[in-house]
């Protein structure tokens, strides 16, 4: 049995549209072991919110001082390759010495405060860095009227658009990781799939495509009337043909049909969806960490829903189109972690396409393999 990793901070019940996301790649922080089928890749459950992840204990020397937050975006940022640098203007704070500055960094977060006129002011509070850093190698110093903080990057090849993970930094930085690989948004709701796919495509500069629109243009009738007249199997088969034609399309975000008439709801219709990164947007009843973990375990272990073939699962407690960007951001955050966990993944997707999308994902067979026979070709000596 393959082991999987699960990561899930608490989901705030007051905002049910904030996304949880489950990716079928392992992630090293905050993980719990579980088991799944050997044919599945390692998994982890991740949730990102604007409120940050897991509260952390901060080291602040003057505990009796009041705290006042500073304005956002009050820094200069640069990425020199192996490290990133922040420069913060502290002239107006009249900081008397370095002992009045408190820099607290961990692998995924950064808090910078300074004491000014007896008040501890927050200069930077980043609860989710764009990517992990080697916090033990953090260096900071005062350069004339600026506080300079250098952070050593965990992945030196990844270019950071900004210090924090946000919609802007994700849409700007994700292309270097996707490398043109398309994205497929799947799930029970066609409406949600289309809204999220369009938001992602607009953000990252990909082409938005909808199998529902393509099918309706072809059939000259609505999907509902097609299902009523010819049944769900007919629609699923037709969408499968559309997905086959789209499988070689690069830089596209494809919204698929939801419900039983969608190809993604059927195990035997996945061979061409595997050509890109698949994101399952799934409504969840989970309100806290424990229930979210249990739900994820059930999905992965049972594997009786075809959507569990997805590379990434984004859990939402409800749907409100006003939160489309939040869900789209959760998708990009999980895809970022997925591609960082295996830097050869995009190349593997490309190979899968070149070999004809034969349905052998993720264990790609040698050239010449016949899916109908299930027998591997002889290896060259």
N, C-alpha and C positions, 0 to 999 in steps of 0.2 A: 504494500500500500504506500502511496506517495504521501508525504506530509505537506500540510498547508499552513500558511500563516494568516492570522486574523488580527485586524487592527480596527478598533472602533471606539472613539471617544463618545461621550454622552450626546445624544440628539436632543436639542432643546425643544420641548413640546410647544412653545409659544410661536414657533415658526415652522410649520410642518412641511413647507416647500423646500427647506434647506436640504441639500443632497447628501446622502451616504453613498459611497461607491465601493464596489467590490471588484478587484482586479485579479486576474489569474496569473499573477506573478508575485513572488515573495518580496517582502519589505522588512528591513531588519529592526526597525524601532517599534516598541510597544506591540509585541506579537504574542499570540497564544497558539499552541499546537493543536491540530485536529487532524483527522484522516479523511481521505477522499479516494475516489477511484484512481487507479494507476494511469488511466488514459487522460486524466485531467492534469493541467499544469498547476504548480503551486498557487495558492490564493491568498489574498489579504483583503480585509474590509477597512475602508478608509473613509472618513468624513471630514470635509473641510467646510468651515463656516467663517463668516466675516468676524465672528467673535473669537476665532482662534481655536486651538486644540489643547487639550489637557492643561488645566491650570498648573503653573509651575511656582515653586517657592523661590522668591527673589532675595538676593542678599543686599540689604540696604542698611547702611551703618546707623543713620540717625532716625530711629524708629518713631520718635516723638514729633518729627517735623510733619507739617501738612504737605499735601501733594497737589500740584497743579499741573494739568496736562499742557503741553506745548502745541503750537499749530502743526498740522500735518505737512509733509513735503518741505521740510525746512533744512534740506541737506543737499549736498552734491554727491553724486554716485559715479563710480567708474569701475570697470572690469579690466584687469590687466592680464587675464589668462588664468594664472594659478591662484589669484586672490582677488577679492573685491575691496573697495575702499569707500568709506563714508567720510565726508568733511562737513562739519556742522559749525556754523558761525556762533560763537559764544561771547562775542564782544559785549552785547547788551546785558549779559548776565552778570558781568563783573565777577567772574570766578577768580577767587584769590589764589588757589593752588590746586594741584592735581588731586589732593585729598578731598576736594569738594565734588569730584566727578566719580560716578559709579557706573561701570560698564559690566553688564551681566549677560553673557552669551551662553547658549547651549547649541546643540547641533541644528536645531530648527527654528530658534527664536533669538531675539535680541532686545534688550532693554537698556536704555541709556538715560541716566538722570544726572542732574547737577544741582548743587545747593547754591541758591542765590538769595541774598537778603533773608536768610533763615528759612527759606521755603525750598523744599525739594521739588524741582520741576522735571517733568518727563520731557526729554528731548526726542527720543525715538522709542517706540514700543511696537516692535514687529513680532507678531505672534506666529507668523508662518513665513519664514525666509523663502526666497525663490527656490532654493535647493539646500541640501545639507552642507554644513561647514565643519571643519575640525576645530571645535570650540576651544580646545586646550592650547591651540596655537594663535589665539586672538591677541593682537597687539594694539594698544592705543596710546596716544600721546597728545600733548597740546603744542600746536605749531602756531606761534604768535596768537592770533585771535580766532583760531579754529581748533576744534577737537577732531582728531583724525583717528579713525578706527579701521584696522585692517583685519579681514577675515579670510582664513585659508579655505579654499573651496574643496569639497569632497570630490567633485568631478571637474577637474581643471579644463576639460574640453568643452564643457557646457558654458555658453555665453549667457550671462545674466543681463536681461534688459533693465532690471531694477532690483533693489534689495529685497523687496517683499513679493510674495505670490499674490497676484491680483488678476482681474480680468485683463487689464492692459498688458501686464508682463507675460501672462500666459499666451495671449493671442500673438504677442510679438515674438516670444521665444520658442513656441512649440514647433514651428516649422522645421527648425534645425534637428529636431528629434523624429518627426514624422517622415521627413525626406520624401514627400510627395505621396506617401501611402494614403489611400482613401479611408474614410470613416463611414461605418454603417450604424445608424441609430435604429434599434429594434425595441419592441415592447408591445403590450396589449393595446395601446392607444395610438391610432394613426395621427390624431391631432397633436398629441404630445411629441411623437416622433418627428413630425414635420416642423413644429415650432422650435424644438431643440436643435435639429439639424440645420435649419435656416440660420439660427443665432450663431452656431459654431462656424458655419461656412462664411457668414458675413465677417465674423471676427478674425478668422485666420486667412481670409482671401481665397478660399476654396469655392468650387462650383456647387451650389445647392441643387440637389436632385430629389425628386419624389416619385417613388414607384407608383403611388396612387394616381398622380397626375399623368404619368406616362401611360398607364393602363387605361385610364378613362379617355385619353386622347385617341388611343388605338381602337378601343371598343365603341367609342361614341356613346357611352352610357356610364352612369355612376357605378361605383363599386357595389353599392347596396342593391341596385337593380340587377347587376351581373350575378351576385350571390343568389338573389331570389330566383332568377331564371335558370341558372346553370349549376348552382351549388358552390360550396366553398372549395372543393377540390379543383374545380376549373380555374378559379381565381388564383389559388396558390400555385398551380402549374404555370399559369401565364406569368405570374410575378417571378417565378424561377427562371423563365426565359429572359425576362428583363434583367435580372441580376446577373445572368450569364453574360449578357451583352455589356453590362457595366463593369464586369470584373477586371477588365484591363484598363479601366478609366482611372487616371491618376488625378490627385488633388480635387477630389469630390467628397461631399458629405451627403450620403444617401439616406433619406428617410424611407423606411419600409412600412408595409401594411401591418396594422395591429390586428389582433383577434385571430380566430381559428382559420380564417381565410388567408392569413399572411404566411408566406413561405418560411419565415423565421420561426414560426411556431411548430414546425415539422422537422424532425431530425434528418429526414432524407433530402432536405432542401438547403443544406448549409454549405455545400461544397464551394459555392461562389461567394458566399458572405465571408468566408475565411480569407478571401483575397485582400481584405482590408481589416482595419481595427474595428471590431464590433462592440457597441456600447448598448447594454440593456438598461433602459430607463424603466424602473419597476416601482410601482406603488407599494409602500410598506406600512404595516401596522406598528412597527417598532417605535417606541418612544424613549428608549434608553439603551445603554450599551449592551446589557445582558440580553434583552429581547432581540436586538439587531444581530448579535452574534448567533443566537439560536436560529433565527430565520436564515442567516447565511449558511450555517451548518446544514440545515435541512435541505436547502437548495442544492448545495454542492454534493452532499453525501447521497441524497436520493437520486439526483440527476434525472428526474422524470419529466422535466420541463425542457423543451428544446432550447429555450433562451439561456440555459446554463452553459451553452457552448460559447457564450460571449466572452470576449477578452476582458471587458470591464462591465460591472454592474453598478448603476447609480440608483440608490434608493431614495424615494421621495415620500413624505407622509401624506401628501395630497397634491392637487394640481391647481395652480393659479397662473395664468399666462404672464402676470406681472413679475413672476419669479423665474421666467424662462432663462434669463441670463445667469441666475444663480445655479440653475441645474446645468446649463452649458459650461459654466466655470468648473463645476464639480467633475464634469466629463473630461475637460482638458487637464485638470489637476491629476486625475487618475491615469490618464493616458501618458502624462509626463512621467509619472512614477513607473508606469509599466515599461516604457521605452528606456528609461534610465536603468531599470533592473536588468535588462538584457539588451545591450547595444547592438546585438546582431539580429534583433527581431525584425526590423524593417527589411533587412537583406533576405531573411527567411521568407517573409511575405512575398518579396519580389521573385524569389526562386519558385515558390508555390505557384505563382501566376505563370511564370515561364514554362513550367512543366504541365500546365493545362488545368489547374484547379481540379485535381483528381479526387479530392475528398480525403486525402491522407494527412490532413492537418491534425495535430502538430508534428506527428512522426512521419516526415516526408520520406517516401520511398525512392529508390534509385530510378534514374531514367529507364524507360521501358516497362515499368510496372503497369500491370493491367488491373484496374480496380475491380473488374468483373471476376477475375480469377482469384484474386487475393493471394497470389503467389509472387514472391519477389523474384526479379530476374537474376541470373547468375552473376556473381561479382567477377570483374576482370582480374586475372592473375597478374 
